[in-house]
């Protein structure tokens, strides 16, 4: 169940970050309000997830997967520039999260 809560927290964080872009500097009211809703839900869900999961692993996965998903949203939805350096950097983020997950004690 903790992993489900962590995945849900990641989704809420990604939604909140996407709303940051959609709010156009907090000038659009609906995305501006949703920023606070999604981030609040993300922190609530994360607080429940870390009750059973290691904080270091949970936060690394949360930030790493969230960063990766936001980068994909930027590339495909907002038509941001995609470069080989960005692709390589995203691969390093994934490698770091996998490494942390593999290094945890049984």
Secondary structure, DSSP 8 states (H G I E B T S, - for coil): -HHHHHHHHHHHHHHHHHHHHHTTTTTSHHHHHHHHHHHHHHHHHHHHHTTTS-HHHHHHHHHHHHHHHHHHHHHHTS-----HHHHHHHHHHHHHHHHHHHHS--
